[in-house]
Amino acid sequence: DATRMNAPKPLSKWTPASPVEPTAPWTSAGCSAGGATLFVSTHQALLTLGAAASGDGCVSRVSNSFGHYYGAAPVAALQAAGAGSTRALLVGSQGRLSRPRRAARRSLAARRPSPRNASAAPPGLQDALLLLDPEARSVLGWWALPTVYLHDSVLSGSDLFSVDTDSGRVLRFRVSAGTAAAPMPPSALPLSEGGWAAVEHVRSYESSGAPRAAHANGLTLGLGRLWVMHNNLASRSAVQLVDAASGALGARLPLGGANCHSPLFYRGRLLYLLSASGGLGRLHPNGTSDTLWAAGARYFSKGLAVVDDIAYLAVALRQRAAVERNFAASEVAAFDLLRHVLLWRRPLPFPGLVNSLTAPRVGPGCSWR
């Protein structure tokens, strides 16, 4: 039963037949240093963006060639155990939609190049958790995930929660680490410093009474509950509460519009993205919502992080076909949550729709400080 605690189940480990080459270094020129480091997960690559107050912070490429990237969570267990690289991140990778089908090719406008995702995943890789060293720009290894369509990964303590958008399920994984002297689980990934890291599947939650009744695309955690975003395209989106202990479905909170993403708690309110208008919304405790800012109906927003009372959200021109998300021109906007003013918009130098913005060096929940 998905609502009962499962016994920990090691994930299968799939390692490349040959060593993975580090991603070639690239950093934007003429940029300003300073500000928090945001990790930008896109359909093409994993990037970092320096959130400089001037809005021209440096953009660096951390990784590509591993499908669509979703989230970047610090592996605190590695540091606590003294095992492996303390810089390591767990990054979600979704490989199925990074390989366009023939039907998708025909949907492209005339004279467009044949779809080719520069971040095409290695053969056989579908949904996975990557263990990645951002400073070395190297994927150390990965675990295959039992999901149909990975859409978000969020870390809370030693637990990592992944959203399976096709089934409406949320999968809970336990992240652990140790040294070579400690027993190594079957799913452990050996690290060069003599330690190991492991990921085990410990629980599944159903976030909808009927599978596919809603397009579950993200979550945040608070008050002992999972706050799962149900993105309804034809009607208002809603946040579905799920009890983290029992798995029971709780209240369903309607939001301010359809097609919403990226829920995030901030000062007693729930921030989220009104993607259909490229906007930023806010849910109040009394159940009402308001719109803080919107880029307009020509835009789509996805990916949200808050650092020092500044909301960073990614926006892109709306795409006519799903395959065009691989080539979308995206930008990051900074919005002051105290003064309610837009500070800047920074175009990204690489194509690809943004899936998430995180600040893992600020806090493991990738939330606000």
Solvent accessible surface area in square Angstrom, and as a share of the most:
residue,aa,sasa,rsa
1,D,104,0.54
2,A,29,0.22
3,T,55,0.32
4,R,152,0.55
5,M,114,0.51
6,N,52,0.27
7,A,82,0.63
8,P,81,0.51
9,K,134,0.57
10,P,55,0.34
11,L,13,0.07
12,S,77,0.50
13,K,77,0.32
14,W,90,0.32
15,T,58,0.34
16,P,45,0.29
17,A,120,0.93
18,S,72,0.46
19,P,126,0.79
20,V,42,0.24
21,E,143,0.64
22,P,70,0.44
23,T,15,0.09
24,A,61,0.47
25,P,96,0.60
26,W,93,0.33
27,T,78,0.45
28,S,17,0.11
29,A,102,0.79
30,G,83,0.80
31,C,36,0.21
32,S,38,0.24
33,A,95,0.73
34,G,46,0.45
35,G,57,0.55
36,A,20,0.15
37,T,38,0.22
38,L,0,0.00
39,F,1,0.00
40,V,0,0.00
41,S,0,0.00
42,T,4,0.02
43,H,10,0.04
44,Q,10,0.05
45,A,3,0.03
46,L,0,0.00
47,L,1,0.00
48,T,19,0.11
49,L,1,0.00
50,G,16,0.15
51,A,7,0.06
52,A,4,0.03
53,A,104,0.80
54,S,78,0.50
55,G,8,0.08
56,D,54,0.28
57,G,1,0.01
58,C,39,0.23
59,V,0,0.00
60,S,30,0.20
61,R,44,0.16
62,V,8,0.04
63,S,2,0.01
64,N,40,0.21
65,S,51,0.33
66,F,10,0.04
67,G,0,0.00
68,H,3,0.01
69,Y,0,0.00
70,Y,2,0.01
71,G,2,0.02
72,A,2,0.02
73,A,4,0.03
74,P,26,0.17
75,V,7,0.04
76,A,56,0.43
77,A,27,0.21
78,L,1,0.01
79,Q,122,0.54
80,A,94,0.73
81,A,36,0.28
82,G,60,0.58
83,A,1,0.01
84,G,12,0.11
85,S,10,0.07
86,T,79,0.46
87,R,103,0.37
88,A,2,0.02
89,L,8,0.04
90,L,4,0.02
91,V,0,0.00
92,G,0,0.00
93,S,0,0.00
94,Q,0,0.00
95,G,0,0.00
96,R,90,0.33
97,L,83,0.41
98,S,1,0.01
99,R,91,0.33
100,P,25,0.16
101,R,191,0.70
102,R,186,0.68
103,A,64,0.50
104,A,27,0.21
105,R,103,0.38
106,R,186,0.68
107,S,44,0.29
108,L,22,0.11
109,A,49,0.38
110,A,80,0.62
111,R,231,0.84
112,R,88,0.32
113,P,89,0.56
114,S,79,0.51
115,P,11,0.07
116,R,180,0.66
117,N,5,0.02
118,A,55,0.42
119,S,0,0.00
120,A,49,0.38
121,A,9,0.07
122,P,32,0.20
123,P,119,0.75
124,G,66,0.63
125,L,2,0.01
126,Q,91,0.40
127,D,3,0.01
128,A,0,0.00
129,L,0,0.00
130,L,0,0.00
131,L,1,0.00
132,L,0,0.00
133,D,8,0.04
134,P,11,0.07
135,E,103,0.46
136,A,45,0.35
137,R,68,0.25
138,S,21,0.14
139,V,10,0.06
140,L,71,0.35
141,G,0,0.00
142,W,2,0.01
143,W,1,0.00
144,A,38,0.30
145,L,16,0.08
146,P,66,0.41
147,T,7,0.04
148,V,70,0.40
149,Y,32,0.12
150,L,0,0.00
151,H,12,0.06
152,D,24,0.12
153,S,12,0.08
154,V,30,0.17
155,L,7,0.04
156,S,49,0.32
157,G,61,0.58
158,S,55,0.36
159,D,14,0.07
160,L,0,0.00
161,F,4,0.02
162,S,0,0.00
163,V,0,0.00
164,D,0,0.00
165,T,3,0.02
166,D,42,0.22
167,S,26,0.17
168,G,2,0.02
169,R,57,0.21
170,V,0,0.00
171,L,0,0.00
172,R,44,0.16
173,F,0,0.00
174,R,85,0.31
175,V,9,0.05
176,S,38,0.24
177,A,19,0.15
178,G,6,0.06
179,T,57,0.33
180,A,73,0.57
181,A,102,0.79
182,A,37,0.29
183,P,122,0.76
184,M,95,0.42
185,P,36,0.23
186,P,123,0.78
187,S,3,0.02
188,A,4,0.03
189,L,6,0.03
190,P,78,0.49
191,L,17,0.08
192,S,114,0.74
193,E,113,0.51
194,G,36,0.35
195,G,4,0.04
196,W,15,0.05
197,A,2,0.01
198,A,0,0.00
199,V,1,0.00
200,E,40,0.18
201,H,22,0.10
202,V,3,0.02
203,R,4,0.02
204,S,7,0.04
205,Y,0,0.00
206,E,55,0.25
207,S,0,0.00
208,S,19,0.13
209,G,75,0.72
210,A,52,0.40
211,P,100,0.63
212,R,176,0.64
213,A,68,0.53
214,A,11,0.09
215,H,67,0.30
216,A,0,0.00
217,N,6,0.03
218,G,2,0.02
219,L,5,0.02
220,T,15,0.09
221,L,47,0.23
222,G,20,0.19
223,L,143,0.71
224,G,54,0.52
225,R,97,0.35
226,L,0,0.00
227,W,23,0.08
228,V,0,0.00
229,M,0,0.00
230,H,1,0.00
231,N,5,0.02
232,N,27,0.14
233,L,130,0.65
234,A,110,0.85
235,S,68,0.44
236,R,138,0.50
237,S,0,0.00
238,A,5,0.04
239,V,0,0.00
240,Q,10,0.05
241,L,17,0.09
242,V,0,0.00
243,D,45,0.23
244,A,22,0.17
245,A,86,0.67
246,S,59,0.38
247,G,2,0.02
248,A,56,0.43
249,L,82,0.41
250,G,44,0.42
251,A,56,0.44
252,R,110,0.40
253,L,49,0.24
254,P,65,0.41
255,L,0,0.00
256,G,45,0.44
257,G,18,0.17
258,A,30,0.24
259,N,17,0.09
260,C,0,0.00
261,H,9,0.04
262,S,26,0.17
263,P,9,0.06
264,L,16,0.08
265,F,52,0.22
266,Y,15,0.06
267,R,126,0.46
268,G,56,0.54
269,R,86,0.31
270,L,5,0.02
271,L,1,0.00
272,Y,0,0.00
273,L,0,0.00
274,L,16,0.08
275,S,0,0.00
276,A,44,0.34
277,S,37,0.24
278,G,0,0.00
279,G,0,0.00
280,L,0,0.00
281,G,0,0.00
282,R,49,0.18
283,L,9,0.04
284,H,42,0.19
285,P,105,0.66
286,N,118,0.61
287,G,41,0.40
288,T,73,0.42
289,S,39,0.25
290,D,53,0.27
291,T,79,0.46
292,L,26,0.13
293,W,40,0.14
294,A,44,0.34
295,A,22,0.17
296,G,27,0.26
297,A,84,0.65
298,R,159,0.58
299,Y,41,0.16
300,F,30,0.13
301,S,0,0.00
302,K,14,0.06
303,G,1,0.01
304,L,13,0.06
305,A,0,0.00
306,V,0,0.00
307,V,4,0.02
308,D,74,0.39
309,D,21,0.11
310,I,28,0.14
311,A,0,0.00
312,Y,15,0.06
313,L,0,0.00
314,A,2,0.02
315,V,2,0.01
316,A,1,0.01
317,L,83,0.41
318,R,114,0.42
319,Q,44,0.20
320,R,170,0.62
321,A,20,0.15
322,A,64,0.50
323,V,11,0.06
324,E,21,0.09
325,R,94,0.34
326,N,2,0.01
327,F,52,0.22
328,A,9,0.07
329,A,82,0.63
330,S,4,0.03
331,E,28,0.13
332,V,0,0.00
333,A,0,0.00
334,A,0,0.00
335,F,3,0.01
336,D,13,0.07
337,L,11,0.06
338,L,120,0.60
339,R,155,0.57
340,H,88,0.39
341,V,60,0.35
342,L,67,0.33
343,L,69,0.34
344,W,30,0.11
345,R,83,0.30
346,R,38,0.14
347,P,87,0.55
348,L,17,0.08
349,P,61,0.38
350,F,42,0.17
351,P,62,0.39
352,G,1,0.01
353,L,7,0.03
354,V,2,0.01
355,N,8,0.04
356,S,14,0.09
357,L,4,0.02
358,T,15,0.08
359,A,0,0.00
360,P,7,0.04
361,R,138,0.51
362,V,40,0.23
363,G,21,0.20
364,P,73,0.46
365,G,38,0.36
366,C,17,0.10
367,S,33,0.21
368,W,85,0.30
369,R,144,0.53
